[in-house]
Amino acid sequence: MKIEATTAKAYQLVHDGILALARAERQGIRIDTEYCEQKIQHLTRKIQYLEKKLEDTKFYRHWQHIYGRKTNIHSNHQLSRILYKDMKIEPLKMTGKGVQGATDEAALEQINIPELKTILEIRKLAKIKDTYLGAFLREASDGYIHPFFNLHTVKTHRSSSSCPNFQNVPKRDKEALKICRRALFPRPGHMLVEADFSSIEVMLSCCYSKDPTMINYVKNKKSDMHLDMAKQIFIFDKLDKNVPAHAILRQAAKNAFVFPQFYGDYYGNNVKGLADWVKLPQSRWKSGMGVELPDGRYISDHLSTQGIRSFDKFTEHLKGVENDFWNNRFKVYNAWRKAWVAEYRKKGYLKMLTGFICSGIMGKNEIMNYPIQGTAFHCLLKTFILLDEAMRKEQWDTKLIGQIHDSIIMDVNPNEFEHVQLTAHKIVKEELPALWNWINVPLNIEIDVYGVDQSWVKPITS
């Protein structure tokens, strides 16, 4: 039976989801409280050492000369004044309101002042200590935390988490990941398993736009959208992602152009990210600049042979790439974007494929992205619900314990693992498409398995 996109069906999904997530909340996640306490003490000492190290520098003494007893190394306002007003450093970017130079991690990393690295390290360690480990201890009960998973707080119809925010556990920073996840364990004799939806938002963009080029990229395993774009952006006939330098170009195209473009960004911003990825300045280029290529040349030398000898020329080139991206390569997707925006402007709301309504004041990027993000989560939520049903019906010892972004986290009895894995794959690959006939590309999940009685740091299989 097909599920029609009705408000009643949308309500039922939320209703069933709340109950399934409530059972996961009740189960909870085992935490090593002794480790958290010891690690907090260790981090406190390390932060104090770094603060003393910073206070012994000329940079800090200049700061103290300006602010006296009000000196606060955690104040972004003070730091912005020191860097951009007193030291006359040209801001690489401004704050959201454009009133002062930015002092976030991305901005400070690009300024070659050693003391800023110390400040960033202090910030990171303080956040690990207070926001993560401290929250684990505050919320722990009998050796378990029971984070809430909310379905009513996010405009995109995705979920959120609180008390503590389980979805905010670090993943990208390797040190932060290791410290925080080391505190989380399965029940004795069990193992943690993470089922991650692969490129789910890309898949859902195919469902909405029905763009044949994107569908072909998704279905054809030999194709590589990001490598194709890297070839066009950096003007190569051939690239091999197994070659380290070429892999950097591919990652640059993926993270600084393709993804931002689909989320509504434009070439004028993308070019800055691309230049950062390949280590080129936002000025005129010289020979020997940027990423070194396999033939011994540098990316600046290669682009120079193509008539691109400066950041401005690269910007002009990228403008043409963007035009081709939307008007030739993904013209059907572009037509859908325009039609979607026009529909919102006419009706004041948008109806998602799952029956949910996106309404209220939305900008162009929100109009194009909210439905895709929300529907992607609904695929995960329905999978969570069906897994929960199977778990209760078949009386598994395995338990669902949480959900992070595009992943489902389970506390698995090793003897049940194969069956749990097969059930999850069957739901995603067979049952979801059978329920929702608008799914026009294959969905998939990747399973990460952590060792029996081991923390959530390093998977043993992936």
N, C-alpha and C positions, 0 to 999 in steps of 0.2 A: 504493500500500500504506500502511495506517495503522500508526503506531507505537503499540503498547500501552504503558501506563505500568508498565513492569517494571524491576526493579533491574538486569537485564542491559542494557536499553536505556540506563538512566541511566549505567552504567559506560561503555558505548560512546561516549556523548556526551562524557564526560570524557576518555576515551582519545583520541578524534579531536581534541578541543579542545586537549589538551596538545601534540599534534604540530603542529597548525596554529599555535598561539601560539609554539611553539619556533622555527618557521620565521620568524615575525615578529620574534622576539627576535634571531635570527641576522642578519636583514636590518639591523636597527638604524635609528636616526634621526640624520640629519646635524646636527651642532652647530657653531655659530660660537664656537670657543674663544677667539679674540682678543677678540670682543665681551664674552664672559663675564668675562675677566680685567679688561678696561677698566671694565666696569660695576661689578664688585666694588670696584675702587679708588674709583670715583666714590661708590658707596653708603657705603663706609667713611668717606670725608671728610664726607659729608652727615650720617651718624650722629654723628660726632664734633662737628660743628657744633651739632646739636640737643642733644646731651648738655651741651655748654658753655652753651648757651642755657638749658637747664633748671637747671643749677647756679647760675645768676645770679638765680634767683627766690627769693622768700620761702618759697614752698612747699617747695623743696628744702632751704633752710637750716633750716626747721623739722624736716624729715625727718632731716637730718644731726645736728641737736641731740638727737634721740631715739636715733639709732643710732651716731653717731660714725663711727669708721673702718670699721664694719661696714655702713655705708650701701650699699645695692645697689638701684638703680632697676629692676632686672629681677626683684626678689623680690616675688612676689604677697603673701606673708605680711606683709612689711613695709608694703607699700602698703595692705593691708586694715586694718592697725592704725592707720596714719596717718589714713585717711579715716574709719573707723567708730568707732574708740576715742578718738583724740585730737581729731579735728575734729567728732566727734559727728554725723556725717552718717547719716541713716537708710538702711540698706541697701535697695536696690530688690529685690535677690534674694540668696540665700545660696548658698554652695558646695554641691556635691552632698551632702556629709555634714552640711551645716547648721551648721558650727562657726564660720564667719566670713563676713563680707560678701564677695560675689563681686567679682572684679577683672578679669573677662574684658571683651572689647571691648563687648559689648552693655550691660553694667553701667556701664562707665566713660563711655560716650557719653551716658548720661542724667544724668550729674553735671556741672553747669555750672562746671567749673574748667579754665581754659585749659591749665594744665600737664599735665592728663591727656591732652589732645589731642596734646601733644608726646610723651608717653610712648607712646601708641598708635602714633604715626608711627615712633618709634624701633623699637618691636617689629616693626612691619610690614616696615620696611626691613631689619632684621637677619634676619628670616625669609627674605625674598627673597634676600639675600646668601648666607646660610649653607645654608638648607634646600633652596633651588632651584638658584641659579647655582653655588654651591659644590659641590653634589652632581653637577651636570652635568660640571663639570671633573674631579671625583674619579673619575667612572665613564667618562670619555671614552677611547676607544681609536681612534687613527687618524682622528679627526674625527667619530666616531660614538658614540652611547650605545646600549647594548643592555639596556634594562630587562627584568627578569623579570616574567612574568605568571603568577600562581599560582592554582590551582583547588582548593586544599586547606586554606585558612587562615581562611575566613569561614563562620560558622555558617549564614548564609542561603543558602549555595551560590553566592554571587556570587564574583567574582574579586578579587584584590588585585595590587599591583605593588610591586617593590622594586629597589633598586640601579641607578638611582634610582627613587623612587616616581613613575612617569609619570602615574598617576591622580590625583596630588596637585598637579599644575601648576595655579596659580590661574586661576579663570575669572570669579568674581563681582566681585572688586575690579579695576577697569579698569586702574589703574596697575600693579598686580602682574601682571595678564595681559599687558600690553604689554611689560613688562620681561622676563618669563620666556619668553614665546612668541617674542619677537624672537630668541632664541638658537637656535630650532629651524627647520630647513630641509628641503626635499626634496633628492633627488639632483640634480645639475646638469641643467638642461633639463626638469625635472619640476615637478609641483605637488602640494601637499598637499590632500587631500580628506577631509572628515569626514562620515560618514553617521550621523545621529543618529535613534534610534528615537523617534517622537513619542508622548509620554504613555504609554509602554509599561506602566507599573505600573497606570495607570487602565484600560487595555485588559485587562490580566490580571485585575484585580479583577472585570471583567465575566465573564471565563471561569470564575472560581471561584464567584461569587455568583449569576450569571445574573439579576441584578436588572433588571427591564424598564425601570425609570426611568433607570438608569445607562446601559443599552444604548441607549436612545433618545437620551440626551444625546450619546453617542459617535457614533451613526450619523446623527443629524439635525444637519447643519452649521449650520442656522439657530438651533439652541438654544444656550444659554449657561448652564451650571450656576452659574458664579461670579457672573454678573450677576443671575441669579434669587435667589441667596442674598444678594447685596448689597442687593437691593430689600427682602427680608424682614428682614434684620438692621438696616438703617438706615431702614426704613419709608418706601419710595418706591413710587409706582405705576409710574413709568417711570424708566429710566436709560439713558443712551447711552454706551457705552464709548469713543466717539470724543471725548467731552467730557472734558477733562483732570481736572476734579474728580470726575466720575463714574468715570473710569478708576481713580482712587485708591481709591474705595470698592470697586470690583470687585477690585482687587489686595488690599485689606485682607481682603475676604471669602474670597478664594482662599487667601492665605498664612497668615492668622491664624485661619481657621475651617474651611474645607472640607478642606484637606489635613491639618491637625492632627486633625480629627475622624476622618478615615479611617485615620489612623495611631494612633488610640486615645486622643487627648487629650480633655479635657472643657471645658465652658463656662467654668469658673472660671479656667482658664489662658488660654483663647482671648480672653476679654474684655480682658485686659491687652494682648495683641498688637493687638487691634482698636483700642483706645484709642491705642496708640502710633502706629499707621498714620495715624489721622485727627487726631493731635495734640491729644488730650483728656487732661486730668489724671485721676489716680485719686482724685478727690475730688468735691465739689459743683461743678457747672458754672455759668459766668456767660455772659451774652450776648457774642457776638463771639469765642468760642473755637473752635479746631480749623480744619479745612479750610474754605476759602471756597467756597461753592456758586455756580453760574452766575447765580443771581438776586441776588447780593450779600449774601445771608445767610450765616451760618456754620453748621457742622454742629450746634453746640450749640443754636443758635436753632431749627433744624428739629426736632431731637429733643425740645426743650422743648415744642413745639406738640403733640407726641405723648405728653406726660406723662412724658418721661424727662429729668430735670434733674440727674442725678448719676451717677457711676460705679456706685454701688450699684444704682440703678434700671436702669441699662443691663445690669448683671449679671443682675438678675432677669428682664429681657426676654430676654436671650440664653439663659437656662435654658429658657424656653418654645420658643425657636427650635430649640435642640438636641433637645428632646423631639419636636417636629414633624419634624425632620430624620430621626430614626431610626424613629419610629413611624408616620409617614405617607409622607414623600417617599421614603425608602429602606428601607422595612420588610422587603423581601425580602433585601436586603443584611444588615440587622440580624439577621434570622432565621438567615442563613448564618453570621454571626459567632458567634452563640450555639451553633449546632450544631457548628461547628468547635472551639470551646473545649471543649464537652462531649465530643467525640470524643477530643481530646487527653487529657483527664482520665481517660477510660475506658481508653485504650490506652497512653498514655505516649509516643506518637509521632504524627506526621502524614505521610501519603503525598502527595507533590506530584503534579501533573498530568503531570510529566515522569518520574515513577518514583523520584525521590529521596526520602529519608526525613529529616524534621526530628524530632530527638529530644533528650533531655536535659532539664534544668530550664529551663522557659520561662515567662515571665510572660504575662498576657493579651494585651498588645500584641504581643509577639513571636509568639505563636501565630497571631494574625491577619495579621501583616505578613511574617514570614519566607517562607512559601510563595509569596506574590505577588512579593516581591522576587527570590527565587531563580528562579522560573519566568520572570520577565521577562528575567533575565540569560541563561537557557537559550535563549530565543528569539534573543538577540543572538549567543550562542556558536554556535548551529546555523547562523546566517547567516554568521558568520565562517568556519566550517568549509566551507560550501558555496561561498563566495567563494574560499577557498584551493584547493578542488578544481578550480574552473573556471580559476583562475589557472595552476595547474600543468598541467592538461590542455590548455589552449589556449596555453600558453607566453607568458603576458603579460609585458611588460616592467614593467608596474605591479606593485607589491608591497604587501601588507598589512604595516603596521609597528607597530600597537598598538591598544589598546582602552581607553577611559576610560568607566566607568560605563555609559551607554546609547549610546555612540558607538564606531564603528569608524574608525580612522585609516589612510589609504592614501597611498602615495607613487606618484603616477599619471603615466604618460606621457600628455601632452596628446592625442596621436593616438588613444589608447585610451579616453579619458574617456567618450564617449557610450556605448560598449559596456559599460564597467564600470558606469556608472550604470544602464543598462537591466537588466543582470544582477542588480544589487543589488535593484532594485525588483521584478523577477520573483521572486527568492527570497523576499522579505518578503511580497509580496502574493499569490503563487500557491503556491510550493513549501512554505512553512511550514504554511499551512492544509491543504494536501494531505497532509502528513505527520502533523499533529496535529489530529484532528477536533474536539477540544475548543475550538479557537479559534473563538469565536462573534461576533467583531467584526473589522472590517478593521484590519490592521496597516499602518503606514506609516513611511517614513524620510524625513528632510529632509537634503538634500545641501548642504554648504557647500564652496565651491571657493576655494582661495587661489591667488594668481597664480604663474605660472611663475617659478621661482627666487626666490620671495618667502617670507618667514617666515610663521609660523603665528599672525599677529596679527589681520589684518583680511580677511575673505572678500571676494572680488570678486563672487560671486553666492551667493545663499542661498535 
